[in-house]
Amino acid sequence: MNFFRRKPQVSSLPADISESWDAQAKQIVVHIPLDATGKDSSVIADTLSDSVIATVQAVQAGEFGHTIPEGVTGATVRVQVDTGTTALGELPNRTLDILRERVGKSMEITVHTEPLPEGTIVEEETPNESMIPQIPRTGANGEKLGLWASLKAAAEEQAAQVQAQQPALTPTEGLDPAFFTWDEENNALRAEIVLLAKENADRQTQTDINHLVEQTIASLGAPDTKALIPEGNKDYGIWLTVAVNDDAVGPLTRKKLEQGEDQFAGTRVDFVVMIEPRAAIEEMLAG
């Protein structure tokens, strides 16, 4: 178990994350506020994982401890996720289980949910034990994974399990594939997919990107696209860029984009991913 001594308050603490002192437990309590209202469970789990990991790293870096009273030694630390009156669902809770296992006894991670007003009816999720992911200790090439790499791999596996159990989504209506143009300077066909997706709609964003990439790649065989390539040119490249707003991207979309990078590796297709602020995507679309 790690012990902490009093430290001066620093100005670089993450926004909205606060610290209090539990005198009875002789414990620093680091509070992480989490808004879990009306959001997709995968988005909540992704946000939760990022926040807890960043907080644990900040604790390890010595950025907490200013609430310890003068003269107190041997204090421990607890990370508390405050969810308001919204209880965490199955996927976020499984994510916390993974985090707890990897952090071990060095740091306690708890959840605090305020009681609902009397008479409030809550629909409870049915637990699905098959969705508990295995936590990998080694990577694809047999290398030993560190704490955060293994957490990331387990979270991706869990997100994939959740997706497999949910009905498939259809692409958003009105999506059109990107048009290829000829880039003479770089001897390449170029197309840019720019998607302004709905905020916190990870599954739909993943579906839309998959649809747009498939349709755009399929258009390489169209006569109009082939006509862009100079006659006899067999050494041309293909540049395909996908740009999407960051507030729509969760673990499912990131995994799909990473799969695209892997799929096109070693081919003539240069697959470029840009995850940008919403304002930047709006600016791209405005021309």
Backbone hydrogen bonds in HBPLUS format (Angstrom, degrees):
<---DONOR---> <-ACCEPTOR-->    atom                        ^
c    i                          cat <-CA-CA->   ^        H-A-AA   ^      H-
h    n   atom  resd res      DA  || num        DHA   H-A  angle D-A-AA Bond
n    s   type  num  typ     dist DA aas  dist angle  dist       angle   num
A0004-PHE N   A0075-ALA O   2.69 MM  71  5.08 145.2  1.81 138.5 149.8     1
A0007-LYS N   A0065-GLY O   3.16 MM  58  4.96 157.7  2.21 100.9 104.5     2
A0017-ILE N   A0014-PRO O   3.33 MM   3  5.74 161.8  2.37 125.9 129.4     3
A0018-SER N   A0031-HIS O   3.22 MM  13  5.22 143.8  2.36 136.5 143.6     4
A0031-HIS N   A0018-SER O   2.77 MM  13  5.22 153.6  1.83 143.3 151.6     5
A0020-SER N   A0029-VAL O   2.86 MM   9  5.18 153.2  1.93 143.7 152.8     6
A0029-VAL N   A0020-SER O   2.87 MM   9  5.18 173.1  1.87 149.8 150.2     7
A0022-ASP N   A0027-GLN O   2.83 MM   5  5.11 173.0  1.84 165.3 166.0     8
A0026-LYS N   A0022-ASP O   2.81 MM   4  5.68 115.5  2.23 138.0 156.3     9
A0027-GLN N   A0022-ASP O   3.00 MM   5  5.11 160.6  2.04 139.5 145.7    10
A0076-THR N   A0026-LYS O   3.30 MM  50  6.79 160.8  2.34 148.2 150.4    11
A0028-ILE N   A0076-THR O   2.81 MM  48  6.20 165.4  1.83 157.3 157.0    12
A0078-ARG N   A0028-ILE O   2.76 MM  50  6.09 150.3  1.85 161.3 171.4    13
A0030-VAL N   A0078-ARG O   2.84 MM  48  6.21 163.4  1.87 162.0 167.5    14
A0080-GLN N   A0030-VAL O   2.79 MM  50  5.91 171.3  1.80 156.1 159.2    15
A0032-ILE N   A0080-GLN O   2.80 MM  48  6.10 161.8  1.83 159.9 161.9    16
A0082-ASP N   A0032-ILE O   2.83 MM  50  5.86 156.5  1.88 137.7 145.8    17
A0034-LEU N   A0082-ASP O   2.83 MM  48  5.90 156.3  1.89 162.9 157.2    18
A0043-VAL N   A0040-ASP O   2.99 MM   3  5.29 124.7  2.31 104.9 119.1    19
A0044-ILE N   A0040-ASP O   3.05 MM   4  6.43 159.5  2.10 156.3 162.3    20
A0045-ALA N   A0041-SER O   2.90 MM   4  6.08 163.6  1.93 147.9 152.6    21
A0046-ASP N   A0042-SER O   2.96 MM   4  6.04 152.9  2.03 138.3 145.7    22
A0047-THR N   A0043-VAL O   2.92 MM   4  6.13 166.0  1.94 152.0 155.6    23
A0048-LEU N   A0044-ILE O   2.82 MM   4  5.96 162.6  1.85 152.7 158.3    24
A0049-SER N   A0045-ALA O   2.90 MM   4  6.02 163.1  1.93 146.4 150.9    25
A0050-ASP N   A0046-ASP O   3.01 MM   4  6.22 169.1  2.02 151.9 154.6    26
A0051-SER N   A0047-THR O   2.95 MM   4  6.11 163.4  1.98 151.1 155.9    27
A0052-VAL N   A0048-LEU O   2.93 MM   4  6.08 168.8  1.94 156.9 159.8    28
A0053-ILE N   A0049-SER O   2.97 MM   4  6.02 168.1  1.99 153.0 156.9    29
A0054-ALA N   A0050-ASP O   2.97 MM   4  6.06 162.9  2.00 146.2 151.5    30
A0055-THR N   A0051-SER O   2.95 MM   4  6.08 152.2  2.03 142.8 150.9    31
A0056-VAL N   A0052-VAL O   2.83 MM   4  6.05 164.6  1.86 156.7 160.4    32
A0057-GLN N   A0053-ILE O   2.99 MM   4  6.17 161.1  2.02 149.1 154.4    33
A0058-ALA N   A0054-ALA O   2.96 MM   4  6.16 146.8  2.07 138.3 147.8    34
A0059-VAL N   A0055-THR O   2.85 MM   4  6.17 152.7  1.93 151.3 158.7    35
A0060-GLN N   A0056-VAL O   2.93 MM   4  6.20 162.8  1.96 150.0 154.6    36
A0061-ALA N   A0057-GLN O   2.91 MM   4  6.10 131.7  2.15 136.0 149.4    37
A0063-GLU N   A0058-ALA O   2.99 MM   5  5.46 168.9  2.00 156.5 154.7    38
A0062-GLY N   A0059-VAL O   2.97 MM   3  5.18 159.2  2.01 107.2 113.6    39
A0068-ILE N   A0065-GLY O   3.36 MM   3  5.76 165.9  2.38 111.3 115.4    40
A0072-VAL N   A0069-PRO O   3.18 MM   3  5.77 165.6  2.20 135.9 137.2    41
A0079-VAL N   A0108-GLU O   2.77 MM  29  6.11 167.3  1.78 166.5 164.0    42
A0110-THR N   A0079-VAL O   2.83 MM  31  6.27 161.0  1.86 161.2 167.8    43
A0081-VAL N   A0110-THR O   2.86 MM  29  6.22 167.1  1.87 147.8 149.6    44
A0112-HIS N   A0081-VAL O   2.83 MM  31  6.07 166.9  1.84 155.5 156.4    45
A0083-THR N   A0112-HIS O   3.04 MM  29  6.35 162.7  2.07 158.8 164.2    46
A0086-THR N   A0083-THR O   3.27 MM   3  5.75 154.7  2.33 135.9 134.4    47
A0114-GLU N   A0084-GLY O   2.56 MM  30  5.43 151.7  1.63 151.3 155.0    48
A0093-ASN N   A0089-GLY O   3.12 MM   4  6.23 157.0  2.18 148.1 155.2    49
A0094-ARG N   A0090-GLU O   2.85 MM   4  6.10 151.8  1.93 154.1 162.3    50
A0095-THR N   A0091-LEU O   2.95 MM   4  6.22 151.5  2.03 148.9 157.3    51
A0096-LEU N   A0092-PRO O   2.98 MM   4  6.33 150.1  2.07 144.9 152.4    52
A0097-ASP N   A0093-ASN O   2.98 MM   4  6.32 148.9  2.08 142.4 151.1    53
A0098-ILE N   A0094-ARG O   3.03 MM   4  6.38 153.6  2.10 148.7 154.7    54
A0099-LEU N   A0095-THR O   3.01 MM   4  6.35 159.6  2.06 148.2 153.8    55
A0100-ARG N   A0096-LEU O   2.81 MM   4  6.04 162.5  1.84 155.0 159.5    56
A0101-GLU N   A0097-ASP O   2.99 MM   4  6.20 158.9  2.04 146.6 152.0    57
A0102-ARG N   A0098-ILE O   3.10 MM   4  6.36 158.9  2.15 150.7 155.7    58
A0103-VAL N   A0099-LEU O   2.87 MM   4  6.00 159.0  1.91 154.2 160.4    59
A0104-GLY N   A0100-ARG O   2.84 MM   4  5.78 151.5  1.92 144.0 152.1    60
A0120-THR N   A0117-PRO O   3.19 MM   3  5.92 155.6  2.25 145.6 145.1    61
A0131-MET N   A0128-ASN O   3.07 MM   3  5.81 167.1  2.09 121.5 125.6    62
A0132-ILE N   A0129-GLU O   3.25 MM   3  5.82 165.3  2.27 118.9 119.4    63
A0145-LEU N   A0137-ARG O   2.83 MM   8  5.46 174.0  1.83 139.1 141.2    64
A0139-GLY N   A0143-GLU O   2.71 MM   4  5.20 152.8  1.78 148.2 157.7    65
A0142-GLY N   A0139-GLY O   3.04 MM   3  5.17 161.8  2.07 112.8 114.4    66
A0150-SER N   A0146-GLY O   3.07 MM   4  6.15 159.6  2.12 152.5 157.4    67
A0151-LEU N   A0147-LEU O   3.12 MM   4  6.36 150.5  2.21 143.7 152.2    68
A0152-LYS N   A0148-TRP O   3.01 MM   4  6.16 157.9  2.06 144.3 149.7    69
A0153-ALA N   A0149-ALA O   3.05 MM   4  6.28 160.2  2.09 145.7 150.7    70
A0154-ALA N   A0150-SER O   2.99 MM   4  6.14 158.2  2.04 144.9 150.7    71
A0155-ALA N   A0151-LEU O   2.91 MM   4  6.08 157.5  1.96 149.6 155.9    72
A0156-GLU N   A0152-LYS O   3.01 MM   4  6.23 154.7  2.07 148.2 154.6    73
A0157-GLU N   A0153-ALA O   3.07 MM   4  6.31 154.5  2.13 143.8 150.6    74
A0158-GLN N   A0154-ALA O   2.97 MM   4  6.20 157.3  2.02 147.8 154.0    75
A0159-ALA N   A0155-ALA O   2.93 MM   4  6.14 158.2  1.98 148.1 153.8    76
A0160-ALA N   A0156-GLU O   3.03 MM   4  6.23 154.2  2.10 144.9 151.5    77
A0161-GLN N   A0157-GLU O   3.03 MM   4  6.33 148.3  2.14 144.2 152.8    78
A0162-VAL N   A0158-GLN O   2.98 MM   4  6.30 157.4  2.04 151.5 157.2    79
A0163-GLN N   A0159-ALA O   2.99 MM   4  6.21 162.3  2.02 148.4 153.1    80
A0164-ALA N   A0160-ALA O   3.02 MM   4  6.19 154.8  2.09 144.1 150.5    81
A0165-GLN N   A0162-VAL O   3.12 MM   3  5.36 137.8  2.31 102.2 113.6    82
A0166-GLN N   A0163-GLN O   3.11 MM   3  5.24 160.8  2.14 107.2 113.3    83
A0181-THR N   A0190-ARG O   2.82 MM   9  5.32 149.4  1.91 145.0 154.9    84
A0190-ARG N   A0181-THR O   2.82 MM   9  5.32 161.2  1.86 152.7 158.7    85
A0183-ASP N   A0188-ALA O   2.75 MM   5  5.19 169.6  1.76 171.7 173.5    86
A0187-ASN N   A0183-ASP O   2.84 MM   4  5.72 106.8  2.39 140.2 159.2    87
A0188-ALA N   A0183-ASP O   3.10 MM   5  5.19 160.4  2.14 137.0 143.0    88
A0187-ASN N   A0184-GLU O   3.28 MM   3  4.87 154.2  2.35  93.4 101.0    89
A0237-GLY N   A0187-ASN O   2.96 MM  50  6.40 158.0  2.00 142.5 149.1    90
A0189-LEU N   A0237-GLY O   2.88 MM  48  6.28 156.0  1.93 151.6 149.8    91
A0239-TRP N   A0189-LEU O   2.73 MM  50  6.09 170.6  1.73 169.2 172.1    92
A0191-ALA N   A0239-TRP O   2.95 MM  48  6.41 148.3  2.06 163.7 173.1    93
A0241-THR N   A0191-ALA O   3.00 MM  50  6.40 166.7  2.02 158.7 162.6    94
A0193-ILE N   A0241-THR O   2.72 MM  48  5.96 173.1  1.72 169.1 166.7    95
A0243-ALA N   A0193-ILE O   2.74 MM  50  6.10 166.2  1.76 168.7 173.6    96
A0195-LEU N   A0243-ALA O   2.85 MM  48  6.20 170.0  1.85 168.1 168.5    97
A0200-ASN N   A0247-ASP O   2.82 MM  47  6.06 172.0  1.82 145.1 146.6    98
A0205-THR N   A0201-ALA O   2.88 MM   4  6.01 158.3  1.93 156.9 164.1    99
A0206-GLN N   A0202-ASP O   2.90 MM   4  6.11 160.7  1.93 153.7 158.7   100
A0207-THR N   A0203-ARG O   2.98 MM   4  6.22 159.1  2.03 146.1 151.8   101
A0208-ASP N   A0204-GLN O   2.87 MM   4  6.09 162.3  1.90 151.9 156.4   102
A0209-ILE N   A0205-THR O   2.92 MM   4  6.08 164.3  1.95 153.3 157.3   103
A0210-ASN N   A0206-GLN O   2.99 MM   4  6.11 164.2  2.01 149.3 154.1   104
A0211-HIS N   A0207-THR O   3.00 MM   4  6.20 157.5  2.05 146.9 153.0   105
A0212-LEU N   A0208-ASP O   2.92 MM   4  6.13 165.5  1.94 152.1 155.8   106
A0213-VAL N   A0209-ILE O   2.90 MM   4  6.04 166.8  1.92 157.1 160.3   107
A0214-GLU N   A0210-ASN O   3.03 MM   4  6.11 165.4  2.06 146.4 151.0   108
A0215-GLN N   A0211-HIS O   2.94 MM   4  6.10 166.7  1.96 153.2 157.1   109
A0216-THR N   A0212-LEU O   2.90 MM   4  5.95 155.6  1.96 144.2 151.4   110
A0217-ILE N   A0213-VAL O   2.91 MM   4  6.02 167.5  1.92 153.9 157.3   111
A0218-ALA N   A0214-GLU O   2.93 MM   4  6.04 153.8  2.00 143.4 151.5   112
A0219-SER N   A0215-GLN O   3.13 MM   4  6.32 135.1  2.34 135.9 146.3   113
A0219-SER N   A0216-THR O   3.14 MM   3  5.19 130.6  2.39  95.1 108.0   114
A0220-LEU N   A0217-ILE O   3.06 MM   3  5.57 163.3  2.09 113.6 118.9   115
A0221-GLY N   A0218-ALA O   3.28 MM   3  6.16 164.6  2.30 120.7 123.6   116
A0222-ALA N   A0219-SER O   3.06 MM   3  5.12 160.6  2.10 105.0 111.2   117
A0225-THR N   A0222-ALA O   3.05 MM   3  5.40 126.2  2.35 106.9 120.1   118
A0226-LYS N   A0222-ALA O   3.02 MM   4  6.33 167.6  2.04 160.8 164.5   119
A0227-ALA N   A0223-PRO O   2.92 MM   4  6.02 146.2  2.03 147.3 156.0   120
A0228-LEU N   A0225-THR O   3.00 MM   3  5.46 154.3  2.07 110.9 118.9   121
A0229-ILE N   A0226-LYS O   3.17 MM   3  5.68 151.3  2.26 112.3 119.3   122
A0233-ASN N   A0230-PRO O   3.07 MM   3  5.60 161.1  2.10 139.0 139.4   123
A0238-ILE N   A0268-ARG O   3.07 MM  30  5.95 155.6  2.13 151.0 143.6   124
A0270-ASP N   A0238-ILE O   2.64 MM  32  6.01 167.2  1.66 170.5 175.1   125
A0240-LEU N   A0270-ASP O   3.00 MM  30  6.11 161.8  2.03 143.9 149.7   126
A0272-VAL N   A0240-LEU O   2.88 MM  32  6.20 165.6  1.90 152.9 157.7   127
A0242-VAL N   A0272-VAL O   2.81 MM  30  6.22 160.3  1.85 166.8 173.2   128
A0274-MET N   A0242-VAL O   2.78 MM  32  6.06 156.2  1.83 164.3 161.8   129
A0244-VAL N   A0274-MET O   2.95 MM  30  6.46 153.4  2.03 164.3 173.0   130
A0276-GLU N   A0244-VAL O   2.99 MM  32  6.22 151.0  2.07 150.3 157.8   131
A0248-ALA N   A0245-ASN O   3.23 MM   3  5.89 164.5  2.25 118.2 122.2   132
A0246-ASP N   A0276-GLU O   2.67 MM  30  5.34 147.9  1.77 146.5 150.9   133
A0249-VAL N   A0246-ASP O   3.25 MM   3  5.24 158.6  2.30 103.2 109.6   134
A0254-ARG N   A0250-GLY O   3.04 MM   4  6.22 167.3  2.06 158.8 163.0   135
A0255-LYS N   A0251-PRO O   2.98 MM   4  6.01 155.9  2.04 139.5 146.1   136
A0256-LYS N   A0252-LEU O   2.99 MM   4  6.25 156.6  2.05 146.4 152.8   137
A0257-LEU N   A0253-THR O   2.94 MM   4  6.21 160.0  1.98 153.9 158.9   138
A0258-GLU N   A0254-ARG O   2.88 MM   4  6.12 156.2  1.94 149.6 156.5   139
A0259-GLN N   A0255-LYS O   2.88 MM   4  6.11 150.2  1.97 146.4 154.8   140
A0260-GLY N   A0256-LYS O   3.00 MM   4  6.31 144.5  2.13 141.2 150.8   141
A0261-GLU N   A0257-LEU O   3.02 MM   4  6.40 153.4  2.10 147.2 153.6   142
A0262-ASP N   A0258-GLU O   2.98 MM   4  6.28 156.9  2.03 146.9 153.2   143
A0263-GLN N   A0259-GLN O   2.77 MM   4  5.92 155.1  1.83 146.7 154.3   144
A0264-PHE N   A0260-GLY O   3.09 MM   4  6.24 156.3  2.15 149.9 153.8   145
A0265-ALA N   A0262-ASP O   3.32 MM   3  5.19 147.9  2.43  95.5 104.7   146
A0267-THR N   A0264-PHE O   3.09 MM   3  5.48 152.9  2.17 138.2 134.9   147
A0280-ALA N   A0277-PRO O   2.98 MM   3  5.38 125.8  2.28 108.2 121.8   148
A0281-ILE N   A0277-PRO O   3.24 MM   4  6.68 154.4  2.31 153.7 160.9   149
A0282-GLU N   A0278-ARG O   2.94 MM   4  6.22 161.1  1.97 156.4 162.0   150
A0283-GLU N   A0279-ALA O   2.98 MM   4  6.17 148.8  2.08 140.3 148.8   151
A0284-MET N   A0280-ALA O   2.97 MM   4  6.28 150.6  2.06 143.3 151.0   152
A0285-LEU N   A0281-ILE O   3.00 MM   4  6.29 160.3  2.04 152.5 157.0   153
A0286-ALA N   A0282-GLU O   2.96 MM   4  6.13 140.9  2.11 139.9 151.0   154
A0287-GLY N   A0284-MET O   3.11 MM   3  5.30 147.2  2.23  99.4 109.3   155
